Amino acid sequence: MAKTTITFEFEKQNKNSVRYKEIPKEGMPPILGSIYVQKWFAGDSKTIEVTIDKKN
């Protein structure tokens, strides 16, 4: 199992969601790229973190 935490920063706001852009780790390509989070959850957050747990 490999766990990794990815940091995202605010990119733009849509009608019902907020788009966040991944901040890749130094020298690494993005894992997810951009993600959309519903406004009711994202609120006014300028950064969010997502943890992925890869299972075999």
PyMOL Python script that loads the backbone (N, CA, C, O; Angstrom):
from pymol import cmd

cmd.read_pdbstr("""\
ATOM      1  N   MET A   1       0.838  -1.193   0.000  1.00  0.00           N
ATOM      2  CA  MET A   1       0.000   0.000   0.000  1.00  0.00           C
ATOM      3  C   MET A   1       0.877   1.249   0.000  1.00  0.00           C
ATOM      4  O   MET A   1       1.875   1.319   0.717  1.00  0.00           O
ATOM      5  N   ALA A   2       0.498   2.221  -0.803  1.00  0.00           N
ATOM      6  CA  ALA A   2       1.216   3.485  -0.855  1.00  0.00           C
ATOM      7  C   ALA A   2       0.219   4.628  -0.679  1.00  0.00           C
ATOM      8  O   ALA A   2      -0.746   4.751  -1.433  1.00  0.00           O
ATOM      9  N   LYS A   3       0.469   5.454   0.324  1.00  0.00           N
ATOM     10  CA  LYS A   3      -0.378   6.617   0.571  1.00  0.00           C
ATOM     11  C   LYS A   3       0.364   7.858   0.138  1.00  0.00           C
ATOM     12  O   LYS A   3       1.560   7.999   0.396  1.00  0.00           O
ATOM     13  N   THR A   4      -0.343   8.757  -0.519  1.00  0.00           N
ATOM     14  CA  THR A   4       0.259  10.028  -0.894  1.00  0.00           C
ATOM     15  C   THR A   4      -0.771  11.134  -0.709  1.00  0.00           C
ATOM     16  O   THR A   4      -1.962  10.933  -0.948  1.00  0.00           O
ATOM     17  N   THR A   5      -0.312  12.286  -0.287  1.00  0.00           N
ATOM     18  CA  THR A   5      -1.184  13.446  -0.113  1.00  0.00           C
ATOM     19  C   THR A   5      -0.837  14.465  -1.185  1.00  0.00           C
ATOM     20  O   THR A   5       0.326  14.816  -1.383  1.00  0.00           O
ATOM     21  N   ILE A   6      -1.876  14.933  -1.872  1.00  0.00           N
ATOM     22  CA  ILE A   6      -1.705  15.873  -2.977  1.00  0.00           C
ATOM     23  C   ILE A   6      -2.321  17.204  -2.566  1.00  0.00           C
ATOM     24  O   ILE A   6      -3.428  17.246  -2.029  1.00  0.00           O
ATOM     25  N   THR A   7      -1.600  18.282  -2.822  1.00  0.00           N
ATOM     26  CA  THR A   7      -2.082  19.626  -2.494  1.00  0.00           C
ATOM     27  C   THR A   7      -2.609  20.290  -3.760  1.00  0.00           C
ATOM     28  O   THR A   7      -2.013  20.189  -4.832  1.00  0.00           O
ATOM     29  N   PHE A   8      -3.741  20.970  -3.609  1.00  0.00           N
ATOM     30  CA  PHE A   8      -4.384  21.675  -4.715  1.00  0.00           C
ATOM     31  C   PHE A   8      -4.594  23.129  -4.317  1.00  0.00           C
ATOM     32  O   PHE A   8      -4.834  23.434  -3.149  1.00  0.00           O
ATOM     33  N   GLU A   9      -4.501  24.038  -5.311  1.00  0.00           N
ATOM     34  CA  GLU A   9      -4.780  25.445  -5.058  1.00  0.00           C
ATOM     35  C   GLU A   9      -5.958  25.893  -5.912  1.00  0.00           C
ATOM     36  O   GLU A   9      -6.208  25.346  -6.986  1.00  0.00           O
ATOM     37  N   PHE A  10      -6.678  26.899  -5.419  1.00  0.00           N
ATOM     38  CA  PHE A  10      -7.839  27.448  -6.099  1.00  0.00           C
ATOM     39  C   PHE A  10      -7.479  27.871  -7.514  1.00  0.00           C
ATOM     40  O   PHE A  10      -6.460  28.523  -7.742  1.00  0.00           O
ATOM     41  N   GLU A  11      -8.339  27.486  -8.469  1.00  0.00           N
ATOM     42  CA  GLU A  11      -8.123  27.890  -9.861  1.00  0.00           C
ATOM     43  C   GLU A  11      -9.263  28.779 -10.342  1.00  0.00           C
ATOM     44  O   GLU A  11      -9.025  29.886 -10.825  1.00  0.00           O
ATOM     45  N   LYS A  12     -10.510  28.298 -10.212  1.00  0.00           N
ATOM     46  CA  LYS A  12     -11.655  29.122 -10.600  1.00  0.00           C
ATOM     47  C   LYS A  12     -12.933  28.586  -9.981  1.00  0.00           C
ATOM     48  O   LYS A  12     -12.998  27.443  -9.529  1.00  0.00           O
ATOM     49  N   GLN A  13     -13.943  29.437  -9.972  1.00  0.00           N
ATOM     50  CA  GLN A  13     -15.220  29.088  -9.371  1.00  0.00           C
ATOM     51  C   GLN A  13     -16.283  28.992 -10.468  1.00  0.00           C
ATOM     52  O   GLN A  13     -16.354  29.845 -11.352  1.00  0.00           O
ATOM     53  N   ASN A  14     -17.100  27.950 -10.400  1.00  0.00           N
ATOM     54  CA  ASN A  14     -18.207  27.773 -11.330  1.00  0.00           C
ATOM     55  C   ASN A  14     -19.514  27.979 -10.569  1.00  0.00           C
ATOM     56  O   ASN A  14     -19.500  28.384  -9.407  1.00  0.00           O
ATOM     57  N   LYS A  15     -20.629  27.706 -11.213  1.00  0.00           N
ATOM     58  CA  LYS A  15     -21.928  27.921 -10.580  1.00  0.00           C
ATOM     59  C   LYS A  15     -22.080  27.124  -9.283  1.00  0.00           C
ATOM     60  O   LYS A  15     -22.460  27.687  -8.257  1.00  0.00           O
ATOM     61  N   ASN A  16     -21.788  25.820  -9.319  1.00  0.00           N
ATOM     62  CA  ASN A  16     -21.989  24.970  -8.146  1.00  0.00           C
ATOM     63  C   ASN A  16     -20.724  24.299  -7.631  1.00  0.00           C
ATOM     64  O   ASN A  16     -20.774  23.531  -6.670  1.00  0.00           O
ATOM     65  N   SER A  17     -19.588  24.586  -8.265  1.00  0.00           N
ATOM     66  CA  SER A  17     -18.356  23.907  -7.857  1.00  0.00           C
ATOM     67  C   SER A  17     -17.155  24.852  -7.945  1.00  0.00           C
ATOM     68  O   SER A  17     -17.228  25.943  -8.511  1.00  0.00           O
ATOM     69  N   VAL A  18     -16.060  24.392  -7.367  1.00  0.00           N
ATOM     70  CA  VAL A  18     -14.802  25.129  -7.390  1.00  0.00           C
ATOM     71  C   VAL A  18     -13.760  24.211  -8.006  1.00  0.00           C
ATOM     72  O   VAL A  18     -13.672  23.037  -7.645  1.00  0.00           O
ATOM     73  N   ARG A  19     -12.968  24.741  -8.939  1.00  0.00           N
ATOM     74  CA  ARG A  19     -11.913  23.945  -9.563  1.00  0.00           C
ATOM     75  C   ARG A  19     -10.593  24.265  -8.883  1.00  0.00           C
ATOM     76  O   ARG A  19     -10.233  25.426  -8.687  1.00  0.00           O
ATOM     77  N   TYR A  20      -9.878  23.191  -8.527  1.00  0.00           N
ATOM     78  CA  TYR A  20      -8.570  23.308  -7.901  1.00  0.00           C
ATOM     79  C   TYR A  20      -7.528  22.670  -8.809  1.00  0.00           C
ATOM     80  O   TYR A  20      -7.778  21.648  -9.447  1.00  0.00           O
ATOM     81  N   LYS A  21      -6.348  23.297  -8.853  1.00  0.00           N
ATOM     82  CA  LYS A  21      -5.248  22.828  -9.691  1.00  0.00           C
ATOM     83  C   LYS A  21      -4.188  22.192  -8.790  1.00  0.00           C
ATOM     84  O   LYS A  21      -3.808  22.757  -7.765  1.00  0.00           O
ATOM     85  N   GLU A  22      -3.724  21.018  -9.186  1.00  0.00           N
ATOM     86  CA  GLU A  22      -2.712  20.312  -8.410  1.00  0.00           C
ATOM     87  C   GLU A  22      -1.382  21.062  -8.399  1.00  0.00           C
ATOM     88  O   GLU A  22      -0.962  21.625  -9.410  1.00  0.00           O
ATOM     89  N   ILE A  23      -0.733  21.059  -7.245  1.00  0.00           N
ATOM     90  CA  ILE A  23       0.624  21.580  -7.113  1.00  0.00           C
ATOM     91  C   ILE A  23       1.529  20.355  -7.035  1.00  0.00           C
ATOM     92  O   ILE A  23       1.656  19.752  -5.969  1.00  0.00           O
ATOM     93  N   PRO A  24       2.164  19.976  -8.155  1.00  0.00           N
ATOM     94  CA  PRO A  24       2.975  18.757  -8.153  1.00  0.00           C
ATOM     95  C   PRO A  24       4.231  18.912  -7.291  1.00  0.00           C
ATOM     96  O   PRO A  24       4.748  20.013  -7.104  1.00  0.00           O
ATOM     97  N   LYS A  25       4.701  17.783  -6.777  1.00  0.00           N
ATOM     98  CA  LYS A  25       5.942  17.788  -6.003  1.00  0.00           C
ATOM     99  C   LYS A  25       7.100  18.041  -6.948  1.00  0.00           C
ATOM    100  O   LYS A  25       7.032  17.704  -8.130  1.00  0.00           O
ATOM    101  N   GLU A  26       8.152  18.628  -6.430  1.00  0.00           N
ATOM    102  CA  GLU A  26       9.347  18.989  -7.205  1.00  0.00           C
ATOM    103  C   GLU A  26       9.841  17.822  -8.065  1.00  0.00           C
ATOM    104  O   GLU A  26      10.129  16.742  -7.549  1.00  0.00           O
ATOM    105  N   GLY A  27       9.936  18.048  -9.371  1.00  0.00           N
ATOM    106  CA  GLY A  27      10.476  17.057 -10.285  1.00  0.00           C
ATOM    107  C   GLY A  27       9.531  15.928 -10.650  1.00  0.00           C
ATOM    108  O   GLY A  27       9.935  14.981 -11.325  1.00  0.00           O
ATOM    109  N   MET A  28       8.275  16.010 -10.215  1.00  0.00           N
ATOM    110  CA  MET A  28       7.296  14.953 -10.487  1.00  0.00           C
ATOM    111  C   MET A  28       6.163  15.502 -11.358  1.00  0.00           C
ATOM    112  O   MET A  28       5.816  16.677 -11.243  1.00  0.00           O
ATOM    113  N   PRO A  29       5.585  14.670 -12.222  1.00  0.00           N
ATOM    114  CA  PRO A  29       4.413  15.108 -12.991  1.00  0.00           C
ATOM    115  C   PRO A  29       3.173  15.090 -12.102  1.00  0.00           C
ATOM    116  O   PRO A  29       3.178  14.435 -11.060  1.00  0.00           O
ATOM    117  N   PRO A  30       2.105  15.800 -12.493  1.00  0.00           N
ATOM    118  CA  PRO A  30       0.865  15.778 -11.710  1.00  0.00           C
ATOM    119  C   PRO A  30       0.274  14.363 -11.662  1.00  0.00           C
ATOM    120  O   PRO A  30       0.427  13.584 -12.602  1.00  0.00           O
ATOM    121  N   ILE A  31      -0.392  14.050 -10.568  1.00  0.00           N
ATOM    122  CA  ILE A  31      -1.049  12.748 -10.410  1.00  0.00           C
ATOM    123  C   ILE A  31      -2.503  12.837 -10.864  1.00  0.00           C
ATOM    124  O   ILE A  31      -2.978  11.970 -11.598  1.00  0.00           O
ATOM    125  N   LEU A  32      -3.212  13.883 -10.431  1.00  0.00           N
ATOM    126  CA  LEU A  32      -4.624  14.048 -10.779  1.00  0.00           C
ATOM    127  C   LEU A  32      -4.887  15.241 -11.697  1.00  0.00           C
ATOM    128  O   LEU A  32      -5.876  15.240 -12.431  1.00  0.00           O
ATOM    129  N   GLY A  33      -4.040  16.241 -11.671  1.00  0.00           N
ATOM    130  CA  GLY A  33      -4.274  17.440 -12.479  1.00  0.00           C
ATOM    131  C   GLY A  33      -5.208  18.391 -11.763  1.00  0.00           C
ATOM    132  O   GLY A  33      -4.861  18.931 -10.713  1.00  0.00           O
ATOM    133  N   SER A  34      -6.397  18.602 -12.323  1.00  0.00           N
ATOM    134  CA  SER A  34      -7.398  19.472 -11.703  1.00  0.00           C
ATOM    135  C   SER A  34      -8.555  18.637 -11.190  1.00  0.00           C
ATOM    136  O   SER A  34      -8.876  17.585 -11.744  1.00  0.00           O
ATOM    137  N   ILE A  35      -9.179  19.122 -10.118  1.00  0.00           N
ATOM    138  CA  ILE A  35     -10.370  18.457  -9.585  1.00  0.00           C
ATOM    139  C   ILE A  35     -11.441  19.496  -9.305  1.00  0.00           C
ATOM    140  O   ILE A  35     -11.143  20.669  -9.080  1.00  0.00           O
ATOM    141  N   TYR A  36     -12.686  19.055  -9.321  1.00  0.00           N
ATOM    142  CA  TYR A  36     -13.819  19.905  -8.988  1.00  0.00           C
ATOM    143  C   TYR A  36     -14.380  19.459  -7.647  1.00  0.00           C
ATOM    144  O   TYR A  36     -14.568  18.267  -7.405  1.00  0.00           O
ATOM    145  N   VAL A  37     -14.647  20.434  -6.771  1.00  0.00           N
ATOM    146  CA  VAL A  37     -15.218  20.172  -5.455  1.00  0.00           C
ATOM    147  C   VAL A  37     -16.480  21.020  -5.339  1.00  0.00           C
ATOM    148  O   VAL A  37     -16.474  22.195  -5.707  1.00  0.00           O
ATOM    149  N   GLN A  38     -17.542  20.442  -4.838  1.00  0.00           N
ATOM    150  CA  GLN A  38     -18.794  21.168  -4.693  1.00  0.00           C
ATOM    151  C   GLN A  38     -18.626  22.349  -3.730  1.00  0.00           C
ATOM    152  O   GLN A  38     -17.935  22.245  -2.717  1.00  0.00           O
ATOM    153  N   LYS A  39     -19.278  23.481  -4.068  1.00  0.00           N
ATOM    154  CA  LYS A  39     -19.145  24.707  -3.274  1.00  0.00           C
ATOM    155  C   LYS A  39     -19.557  24.518  -1.823  1.00  0.00           C
ATOM    156  O   LYS A  39     -18.948  25.104  -0.928  1.00  0.00           O
ATOM    157  N   TRP A  40     -20.582  23.708  -1.577  1.00  0.00           N
ATOM    158  CA  TRP A  40     -21.047  23.549  -0.195  1.00  0.00           C
ATOM    159  C   TRP A  40     -19.959  22.961   0.688  1.00  0.00           C
ATOM    160  O   TRP A  40     -19.944  23.204   1.894  1.00  0.00           O
ATOM    161  N   PHE A  41     -19.030  22.175   0.093  1.00  0.00           N
ATOM    162  CA  PHE A  41     -17.926  21.591   0.856  1.00  0.00           C
ATOM    163  C   PHE A  41     -16.690  22.484   0.824  1.00  0.00           C
ATOM    164  O   PHE A  41     -16.050  22.692   1.855  1.00  0.00           O
ATOM    165  N   ALA A  42     -16.352  23.007  -0.339  1.00  0.00           N
ATOM    166  CA  ALA A  42     -15.124  23.792  -0.509  1.00  0.00           C
ATOM    167  C   ALA A  42     -15.168  25.109   0.259  1.00  0.00           C
ATOM    168  O   ALA A  42     -14.148  25.551   0.788  1.00  0.00           O
ATOM    169  N   GLY A  43     -16.328  25.731   0.322  1.00  0.00           N
ATOM    170  CA  GLY A  43     -16.434  27.027   0.999  1.00  0.00           C
ATOM    171  C   GLY A  43     -15.482  28.033   0.371  1.00  0.00           C
ATOM    172  O   GLY A  43     -15.430  28.169  -0.851  1.00  0.00           O
ATOM    173  N   ASP A  44     -14.722  28.745   1.218  1.00  0.00           N
ATOM    174  CA  ASP A  44     -13.780  29.762   0.740  1.00  0.00           C
ATOM    175  C   ASP A  44     -12.338  29.271   0.748  1.00  0.00           C
ATOM    176  O   ASP A  44     -11.413  30.082   0.693  1.00  0.00           O
ATOM    177  N   SER A  45     -12.129  27.959   0.815  1.00  0.00           N
ATOM    178  CA  SER A  45     -10.767  27.406   0.902  1.00  0.00           C
ATOM    179  C   SER A  45      -9.960  27.727  -0.350  1.00  0.00           C
ATOM    180  O   SER A  45     -10.413  27.494  -1.471  1.00  0.00           O
ATOM    181  N   LYS A  46      -8.765  28.259  -0.146  1.00  0.00           N
ATOM    182  CA  LYS A  46      -7.859  28.555  -1.254  1.00  0.00           C
ATOM    183  C   LYS A  46      -6.972  27.357  -1.571  1.00  0.00           C
ATOM    184  O   LYS A  46      -6.474  27.242  -2.691  1.00  0.00           O
ATOM    185  N   THR A  47      -6.766  26.461  -0.600  1.00  0.00           N
ATOM    186  CA  THR A  47      -6.013  25.232  -0.842  1.00  0.00           C
ATOM    187  C   THR A  47      -6.739  24.070  -0.179  1.00  0.00           C
ATOM    188  O   THR A  47      -7.404  24.231   0.845  1.00  0.00           O
ATOM    189  N   ILE A  48      -6.598  22.897  -0.784  1.00  0.00           N
ATOM    190  CA  ILE A  48      -7.145  21.673  -0.201  1.00  0.00           C
ATOM    191  C   ILE A  48      -6.111  20.569  -0.377  1.00  0.00           C
ATOM    192  O   ILE A  48      -5.214  20.673  -1.215  1.00  0.00           O
ATOM    193  N   GLU A  49      -6.243  19.521   0.413  1.00  0.00           N
ATOM    194  CA  GLU A  49      -5.372  18.352   0.290  1.00  0.00           C
ATOM    195  C   GLU A  49      -6.235  17.122   0.123  1.00  0.00           C
ATOM    196  O   GLU A  49      -7.282  16.986   0.756  1.00  0.00           O
ATOM    197  N   VAL A  50      -5.777  16.220  -0.746  1.00  0.00           N
ATOM    198  CA  VAL A  50      -6.451  14.952  -0.996  1.00  0.00           C
ATOM    199  C   VAL A  50      -5.435  13.842  -0.741  1.00  0.00           C
ATOM    200  O   VAL A  50      -4.316  13.886  -1.253  1.00  0.00           O
ATOM    201  N   THR A  51      -5.829  12.848   0.051  1.00  0.00           N
ATOM    202  CA  THR A  51      -4.950  11.699   0.312  1.00  0.00           C
ATOM    203  C   THR A  51      -5.448  10.504  -0.465  1.00  0.00           C
ATOM    204  O   THR A  51      -6.627  10.154  -0.400  1.00  0.00           O
ATOM    205  N   ILE A  52      -4.550   9.878  -1.200  1.00  0.00           N
ATOM    206  CA  ILE A  52      -4.874   8.683  -1.982  1.00  0.00           C
ATOM    207  C   ILE A  52      -4.149   7.512  -1.367  1.00  0.00           C
ATOM    208  O   ILE A  52      -2.950   7.578  -1.092  1.00  0.00           O
ATOM    209  N   ASP A  53      -4.889   6.436  -1.152  1.00  0.00           N
ATOM    210  CA  ASP A  53      -4.309   5.209  -0.606  1.00  0.00           C
ATOM    211  C   ASP A  53      -4.388   4.138  -1.685  1.00  0.00           C
ATOM    212  O   ASP A  53      -5.464   3.613  -1.970  1.00  0.00           O
ATOM    213  N   LYS A  54      -3.246   3.816  -2.283  1.00  0.00           N
ATOM    214  CA  LYS A  54      -3.193   2.846  -3.382  1.00  0.00           C
ATOM    215  C   LYS A  54      -3.110   1.450  -2.779  1.00  0.00           C
ATOM    216  O   LYS A  54      -2.197   1.153  -2.009  1.00  0.00           O
ATOM    217  N   LYS A  55      -4.062   0.598  -3.130  1.00  0.00           N
ATOM    218  CA  LYS A  55      -4.102  -0.767  -2.606  1.00  0.00           C
ATOM    219  C   LYS A  55      -3.806  -1.755  -3.723  1.00  0.00           C
ATOM    220  O   LYS A  55      -4.183  -1.538  -4.875  1.00  0.00           O
ATOM    221  N   ASN A  56      -3.138  -2.823  -3.378  1.00  0.00           N
ATOM    222  CA  ASN A  56      -2.792  -3.850  -4.361  1.00  0.00           C
ATOM    223  C   ASN A  56      -3.853  -4.925  -4.417  1.00  0.00           C
ATOM    224  O   ASN A  56      -3.730  -5.874  -5.191  1.00  0.00           O
TER     225      ASN A  56
END
""", "prot")
cmd.dss("prot")
cmd.show_as("cartoon", "prot")
cmd.util.cbc("prot")
cmd.orient("prot")
